[in-house]
Amino acid sequence: MKINVEKTLNRKVLFIALDSATNWIVDDLLARGELPNLASLIKTGAYYRMESGDLVMSPVIWTSIASGKLPDKHGVKSFFATAETVKTKRMWDIFEGFGRSVGIVGYFLTWPPRKVNGFMIPMLLAIDERTYPPEYGFLHKMTVEKKSKQSLSLLQLIKLGLTAFKYGVRMSNLLTAGFETVRGKIMKQDYRDEIYKARVLKQKIYSDVFIALNKKVKPDLAAFHNHLVDTTSHDFWRYLQPEKFSDVPQADIEKYGDRIYDAYRETDKTLGKILKLRKEGSETLVILASDHGAKSMVESPEIGHTPMVNSEKLMIALGIEKDISYSTVSYFVIVKPRMESEEARDRLKELFLSIEVQESGTPLFTIHEYDDDNIWLRVNQKIQSIENIHIHLGEKNYPVNEFVRTAGIKVSGTHDGRSAILVLNGDGVKQGYKSPSHAEAIDVVPTLLTLMNMPVAKDMDGSVLKDAIDEDFLEKHPVKYIDSYDEPDYGSDASADMEVSQELKDQLKALGYL
């Protein structure tokens, strides 16, 4: 593969991932004038509603966004994937191939990190403190390891804080972290307030480090992932749309009804801080994207008690937890054998369909075929009540409600693959353009490459969003193509999904996926 590096545009790219940012909520807040930094990007750039399809698992979609390819090509099909599962090059790999530096903080499936020309700091689904450079491992200890934080002495906490300050975390955020740590040890507060404060602080700490590293390294491609809106949407949707749920206390609606919008406002503040990095280069191309939007788990109070599976308990009781990847999205439990084969999927289907309610003989689950790799389980809708009915697993009888919980109590928001957003801003992008059509997640990288005058790979599944690009720019820099950025054997040694670990389960629970 021969590429003329000299003809690529010598400008920087700032990629902002706003997980679960939902187009209608964004539009509502924009109309109120409450997202000034995002509003500025949209006013001087191009704005799309973006779709990611029905397979709305974040690691899958973010890998499609970063590669321009669908799951069959990039290899990621579950929450248990790692960087070593990915079978194709992503945007930072492509940039490095052009001799460009990269800086990545928080993006899905960057764990385990590799040595890059710049920095790579994993956050989501990282199960240890490895980073590149390695001195940033303190972030995992500060924000992820619950047991570690609880067991640290005051002196150790002070040392951790000093390390964080040395590497860019602002003192105001460290003081807040210290205060909340002490308060958590001596005073109990509502879990909803506790988790929200922790998540806001986490995105502030990671964005501090991202900004500090950008000022130090000045990478050509810098990407930052902000997960605050996603987790807040999972936990607080019942207060945003209480009319869709039954028995939401009025006091809770008054206290938490604006919490999701608060997350958007906090995210916009962080965006404003990050966008100040553009001052060092006015030609910086900014791309802001969400993987999916969010919506209510239920459509009306009448179905607000549709049962959902406690997947962890079920898989342990079946004795298959170590052999599969599994996660909860909406009413579905998505199950995939770690070592993929048709025979393994068939055995799992047979196992799940064999679980019957003892009192009626009704199968506990129905299986839905949404893709060729995963088994999508849902509690059989013929089952009207989960009370006083039982199932037999192995040599034991269990009440069904030991494995099934009521929807809408804790996790009330779910993914919506039809309401994501995409914003493009920079030289070559039309100003104030709002597309009448939607973009696809796989269109992001082909469009990014075109705006950098880099070739688009023919094996990418996405298309260039030409309607957002100035005609003069396309005339001067027409779309170029190469067969592929991957060498013939690239990805041949990609690994299977990681095994289930307590560290990963804790993170998936915190994110609302277990």
C-alpha positions in Angstrom: 0.0 0.0 0.0 1.6 3.3 -1.1 0.1 6.5 0.2 1.4 10.0 -0.6 1.7 11.3 3.0 2.7 14.8 1.7 -0.7 15.5 0.2 -2.6 14.9 3.4 -3.7 18.1 5.2 -1.5 19.2 8.0 -4.1 20.0 10.6 -5.3 18.6 13.8 -8.4 16.6 14.6 -10.4 16.8 17.9 -12.8 13.9 18.3 -15.4 14.2 21.1 -17.5 11.1 21.9 -20.7 12.0 23.8 -22.1 8.7 24.7 -25.9 8.4 24.4 -26.4 12.1 23.4 -30.0 12.1 22.1 -31.0 14.4 19.3 -34.4 15.5 20.6 -32.9 16.4 24.1 -30.0 18.2 22.5 -32.5 20.1 20.3 -34.6 21.0 23.3 -31.7 22.3 25.3 -30.3 24.2 22.2 -33.7 25.9 21.8 -33.4 27.0 25.5 -29.9 28.4 24.9 -28.5 26.0 27.5 -25.7 24.3 25.5 -23.7 27.2 24.4 -20.5 25.3 23.4 -22.4 22.7 21.4 -24.6 25.4 19.9 -21.4 27.2 18.6 -20.1 24.1 16.9 -23.5 23.4 15.2 -23.9 27.1 14.2 -20.6 27.1 12.4 -20.6 23.5 11.2 -22.8 20.6 10.0 -25.4 18.8 12.2 -26.9 15.3 11.6 -29.2 12.9 13.4 -27.2 9.7 13.3 -28.4 6.1 13.4 -26.6 3.0 14.6 -29.2 0.3 13.9 -30.8 -2.2 16.2 -27.6 -3.7 17.7 -27.2 -1.0 20.3 -24.2 -2.2 22.3 -21.8 0.7 22.9 -18.5 -1.1 22.4 -19.8 -2.5 19.1 -21.0 0.9 17.8 -18.0 2.9 19.0 -15.8 0.4 17.1 -17.9 0.9 14.0 -17.6 4.7 14.4 -13.8 4.5 14.8 -13.3 2.0 11.9 -16.0 2.8 9.4 -16.9 -1.0 9.4 -19.7 -3.2 10.6 -19.2 -5.9 13.3 -18.5 -8.7 11.0 -15.4 -6.9 9.8 -14.2 -5.3 13.0 -14.9 -8.3 15.2 -16.5 -6.6 18.3 -19.9 -8.1 19.2 -20.2 -7.8 23.0 -19.3 -5.9 26.1 -16.6 -8.4 26.9 -14.4 -7.5 24.0 -11.0 -5.8 24.5 -8.6 -3.9 22.2 -7.2 -7.3 21.3 -10.6 -8.4 19.9 -10.6 -5.7 17.3 -9.7 -7.1 13.8 -9.2 -3.9 11.9 -7.5 -0.5 12.2 -9.3 2.3 13.9 -8.8 6.0 13.2 -5.8 6.4 15.5 -4.1 3.4 13.9 -4.7 5.0 10.5 -3.3 8.3 11.6 -0.2 6.7 13.0 0.3 5.0 9.6 0.6 8.6 8.2 3.3 9.4 10.8 0.8 11.4 12.9 0.7 11.5 16.7 -2.5 10.5 18.6 -3.9 11.0 22.0 -6.9 8.9 23.3 -8.6 9.2 26.6 -11.6 7.0 27.7 -12.6 5.5 24.3 -14.1 2.1 24.4 -11.8 -0.9 23.8 -8.5 0.8 24.3 -7.7 -1.6 27.1 -5.1 -3.1 27.1 -3.4 0.0 25.8 -0.5 -0.3 23.4 2.5 2.0 23.0 1.5 4.8 20.6 3.0 8.0 19.3 1.3 10.0 21.9 -0.9 8.7 24.7 -3.6 6.1 25.3 -5.6 6.2 28.6 -8.3 3.6 28.8 -11.3 4.1 31.1 -14.5 2.1 30.1 -14.1 -1.7 30.5 -10.5 -1.4 31.6 -9.9 -4.0 34.3 -6.5 -2.9 35.5 -4.5 0.3 35.7 -2.4 -0.1 32.5 -2.1 3.1 30.5 0.4 4.6 28.0 2.4 6.3 29.3 2.2 4.1 32.4 2.4 6.9 35.0 -1.3 7.6 34.4 -2.5 4.4 36.0 -3.5 6.4 39.0 -6.7 7.3 37.2 -8.0 3.7 37.5 -7.2 3.7 41.2 -9.0 7.0 41.7 -12.1 6.4 39.7 -12.7 2.7 39.2 -11.3 0.5 42.0 -13.9 0.7 44.7 -12.2 -1.7 47.1 -8.8 0.1 46.6 -10.3 3.5 47.4 -12.1 2.2 50.5 -9.0 0.6 51.9 -6.6 3.5 51.3 -5.2 5.3 54.3 -5.4 9.1 54.6 -1.7 9.3 53.8 -2.2 7.1 50.7 -5.1 9.2 49.6 -3.0 12.3 49.9 -0.2 10.7 47.9 -2.7 9.7 45.2 -4.0 13.3 45.1 -0.6 14.8 44.7 0.1 12.4 41.8 -3.1 13.4 40.2 -2.3 17.1 40.6 1.2 16.5 39.1 -0.4 15.0 36.0 -3.0 17.7 35.4 -6.0 17.2 37.6 -7.2 20.6 38.9 -7.0 21.2 42.6 -10.7 22.1 42.8 -11.6 18.6 41.6 -9.1 17.0 43.9 -10.6 18.9 46.9 -14.1 17.8 45.8 -12.9 14.2 45.5 -11.3 14.4 49.0 -14.5 15.9 50.5 -16.8 13.3 48.9 -14.4 10.4 50.0 -14.5 11.6 53.6 -18.2 12.3 53.6 -18.9 8.8 52.2 -17.1 7.2 55.1 -19.0 9.2 57.8 -22.4 10.0 56.2 -24.9 8.0 54.2 -26.5 9.8 51.3 -29.1 8.8 48.7 -27.4 6.4 46.2 -28.8 8.5 43.4 -27.0 11.6 44.6 -23.9 9.7 45.3 -23.5 8.0 41.9 -24.3 11.2 40.0 -21.7 13.3 41.9 -19.2 10.5 41.4 -19.8 10.4 37.6 -19.6 14.1 37.2 -16.3 14.2 39.1 -15.0 11.3 37.1 -15.6 13.1 33.7 -14.0 16.2 35.2 -10.9 14.3 36.3 -10.4 12.5 33.0 -11.0 15.7 31.0 -8.4 17.5 33.1 -5.9 14.9 32.2 -6.9 15.0 28.5 -6.5 18.7 28.4 -3.1 18.6 30.2 -1.8 15.9 27.9 -3.0 17.7 24.8 -1.1 20.8 25.9 2.0 18.7 26.5 2.0 16.3 23.6 -0.1 18.3 21.0 -1.3 15.2 19.2 -2.6 15.4 15.6 -5.6 13.3 16.5 -7.0 13.7 20.0 -10.1 11.8 21.1 -12.0 12.1 24.4 -14.9 9.9 25.5 -17.5 11.4 27.9 -19.9 8.8 29.4 -21.9 11.0 31.8 -25.1 11.4 29.8 -25.3 7.6 29.1 -25.2 6.4 32.7 -27.4 9.3 33.9 -30.0 8.3 31.2 -30.1 4.7 32.4 -30.7 5.7 36.0 -32.9 8.8 35.9 -35.2 8.4 32.9 -38.2 7.5 35.1 -38.0 11.0 36.6 -37.7 12.7 33.1 -40.8 10.9 31.8 -42.7 9.8 34.9 -46.0 9.5 32.9 -44.6 6.3 31.4 -44.0 4.6 34.7 -46.2 3.8 37.6 -45.7 4.9 41.2 -43.0 7.5 40.7 -43.1 9.6 43.9 -43.8 13.3 43.3 -40.9 14.3 45.6 -38.5 12.3 43.4 -39.9 13.9 40.3 -39.3 17.4 41.7 -35.8 16.5 42.9 -34.5 14.4 39.9 -36.8 15.4 37.0 -34.0 17.6 35.6 -31.1 15.3 36.4 -30.6 14.0 32.8 -30.6 17.6 31.5 -28.1 18.5 34.2 -25.8 15.8 32.8 -26.0 17.5 29.3 -25.2 20.9 30.9 -22.2 19.4 32.7 -21.1 17.8 29.5 -21.3 21.0 27.6 -19.2 22.7 30.2 -16.5 20.1 29.7 -16.8 20.5 26.0 -16.1 24.2 26.3 -12.9 23.5 28.2 -11.8 21.0 25.6 -12.6 23.3 22.7 -10.2 25.9 24.1 -7.5 23.6 22.8 -8.4 24.8 19.3 -6.8 28.2 20.0 -3.5 26.6 19.2 -4.6 25.9 15.7 -7.6 27.5 14.1 -7.7 24.9 11.4 -8.5 22.1 13.8 -11.3 19.8 12.6 -13.8 19.0 15.3 -16.0 15.9 15.1 -18.6 15.3 17.9 -20.6 12.1 17.9 -22.8 9.9 20.0 -23.1 6.2 19.5 -26.9 6.1 20.1 -29.6 8.1 21.9 -31.7 7.1 24.8 -35.4 6.5 25.5 -37.7 5.2 28.2 -37.5 1.5 29.0 -41.3 1.4 28.8 -44.0 3.2 26.8 -46.8 3.3 29.4 -47.5 2.4 33.0 -49.4 -0.7 31.9 -46.3 -2.4 30.7 -44.0 -0.7 33.2 -43.6 -3.9 35.2 -42.5 -6.1 32.3 -40.0 -8.5 33.8 -36.2 -8.2 33.2 -33.6 -10.9 33.9 -31.0 -10.7 36.6 -28.5 -12.1 34.1 -25.6 -12.6 36.5 -27.6 -14.7 38.9 -29.0 -16.8 36.1 -25.7 -17.5 34.4 -24.1 -18.5 37.7 -27.0 -20.8 38.5 -26.7 -22.4 35.0 -22.9 -22.9 35.5 -22.1 -21.2 32.2 -20.8 -17.8 33.3 -17.2 -18.4 32.4 -18.1 -19.7 29.0 -20.1 -16.8 27.7 -20.3 -13.0 27.3 -23.6 -11.6 28.5 -25.1 -8.1 29.1 -28.5 -6.5 29.6 -29.8 -4.0 27.1 -33.4 -3.0 27.5 -35.5 -6.1 28.2 -33.0 -8.4 26.5 -30.2 -10.4 27.8 -27.6 -10.7 25.0 -25.6 -13.9 25.3 -22.6 -14.9 23.1 -20.3 -17.9 23.6 -16.7 -16.7 24.2 -15.4 -19.1 21.6 -17.7 -18.5 18.7 -19.3 -21.5 16.8 -22.7 -22.4 15.5 -22.6 -25.6 17.7 -22.0 -23.5 20.8 -24.9 -21.1 20.0 -27.2 -24.0 19.3 -26.3 -25.6 22.7 -27.0 -22.4 24.5 -30.4 -21.9 22.7 -31.4 -25.5 23.6 -30.4 -24.8 27.2 -32.4 -21.6 27.5 -35.5 -23.0 25.8 -35.4 -25.9 28.2 -36.1 -23.7 31.2 -39.8 -24.0 31.9 -42.2 -22.7 34.5 -43.0 -25.7 36.6 -46.6 -24.7 37.3 -47.6 -24.3 33.6 -44.9 -25.8 31.4 -44.4 -22.4 29.7 -40.9 -21.7 28.5 -39.4 -19.0 30.6 -37.6 -17.4 27.6 -38.2 -16.5 24.0 -35.2 -16.2 21.7 -35.0 -13.4 19.2 -32.8 -13.4 16.1 -31.4 -9.9 15.7 -27.9 -10.9 14.5 -25.9 -14.1 13.7 -23.6 -13.9 16.7 -25.7 -13.3 19.8 -28.6 -14.9 21.4 -31.2 -12.3 22.5 -33.3 -13.6 25.4 -36.5 -12.1 26.7 -38.8 -13.3 29.4 -41.8 -14.9 27.7 -44.5 -12.4 27.4 -47.1 -15.1 28.0 -46.0 -15.1 31.6 -48.4 -12.6 33.2 -46.8 -12.6 36.7 -43.5 -13.7 38.1 -44.9 -14.2 41.6 -45.4 -17.7 43.0 -44.0 -19.6 40.0 -40.9 -21.7 39.9 -38.2 -23.1 37.6 -35.9 -26.1 37.9 -32.2 -25.6 37.2 -29.7 -28.4 37.7 -30.8 -30.2 40.9 -32.6 -27.2 42.5 -35.9 -25.5 42.3 -36.0 -21.7 42.3 -38.7 -19.1 42.5 -38.7 -17.2 39.2 -38.4 -13.9 41.0 -35.0 -14.9 42.2 -33.8 -14.3 38.6 -36.3 -11.7 37.3 -36.7 -8.2 38.5 -39.2 -5.5 37.7 -38.3 -3.0 34.9 -38.2 0.6 35.6 -37.2 0.6 39.2 -33.4 1.3 39.0 -32.6 1.1 35.3 -35.4 3.0 33.5 -33.7 4.3 30.4 -32.3 2.3 27.5 -30.6 2.8 24.2 -32.2 4.2 21.0 -30.3 3.4 17.9 -32.3 6.0 15.9 -31.5 9.2 17.8 -27.8 9.8 18.0 -26.1 13.0 16.8 -23.1 13.9 14.7 -21.5 17.4 14.4 -18.7 18.3 12.0 -16.9 21.6 12.3 -13.8 23.0 10.6 -12.3 24.0 7.3 -14.2 22.3 4.4 -17.4 21.8 6.4 -20.5 23.8 5.5 -21.4 26.3 8.1 -24.9 26.2 9.6 -25.8 23.1 7.7 -28.5 20.8 9.2 -28.9 17.7 7.1 -32.4 16.6 6.1 -31.2 13.0 6.1 -29.5 10.9 8.7 -25.9 9.8 9.0 -24.8 6.3 9.8 -22.2 5.5 12.5 -20.0 3.9 9.9 -19.9 7.2 7.9 -17.8 9.1 10.4 -14.4 7.8 9.5 -14.8 8.0 5.7 -15.9 11.6 6.2 -13.0 12.4 8.6 -10.5 10.9 6.2 -11.9 12.9 3.3 -11.7 16.2 5.3 -8.0 15.3 6.0 -7.4 14.5 2.3 -6.6 11.0 3.3 -7.8 8.0 1.2 -11.0 6.2 2.2 -10.6 2.4 2.3 -12.8 0.5 -0.1 -13.4 -2.2 2.6 -15.0 0.4 4.8 -18.8 0.0 5.0 -19.5 3.7 5.5 -19.8 6.5 3.0 -18.5 10.0 2.8 -21.1 12.6 3.9 -20.5 14.8 0.9 -23.5 16.9 1.5 -21.8 18.4 4.6 -18.6 19.3 2.7 -18.1 22.5 0.8 -18.1 22.1 -3.0 -14.8 24.1 -3.3 -13.1 21.8 -0.8 -14.3 18.7 -2.7 -13.1 20.2 -6.0 -9.7 20.8 -4.5 -9.6 17.6 -2.5 -11.7 15.0 -4.2 -12.4 11.7 -2.4 -9.6 9.3 -2.9 -9.7 5.5 -2.3 -7.3 2.7 -1.5 -8.2 -1.0 -1.1 -7.6 -1.2 2.6 -5.5 0.2 5.5 -5.2 -3.4 6.9 -2.4 -5.7 5.8 -3.6 -9.1 4.5 -3.1 -10.8 7.8 -4.1 -7.9 10.0 -6.5 -9.1 12.8 -5.8 -12.7 12.3 -4.5 -13.1 15.8 -7.5 -11.2 17.4 -8.5 -12.7 20.7 -11.8 -13.9 22.0 -13.9 -12.0 24.5 -12.3 -11.7 27.9 -13.4 -14.0 30.7 -15.9 -12.7 33.3 -14.2 -11.0 36.2 -15.5 -9.3 39.3 -13.9 -6.1 38.2 -15.6 -6.1 34.8 -19.0 -7.1 36.4 -18.8 -4.2 38.8 -18.2 -1.8 35.9 -21.0 -3.3 33.8 -23.4 -3.0 36.7 -22.3 0.6 37.3 -22.9 1.3 33.6 -26.4 -0.3 33.7 -25.5 -3.4 31.6 -25.8 -6.1 34.2 
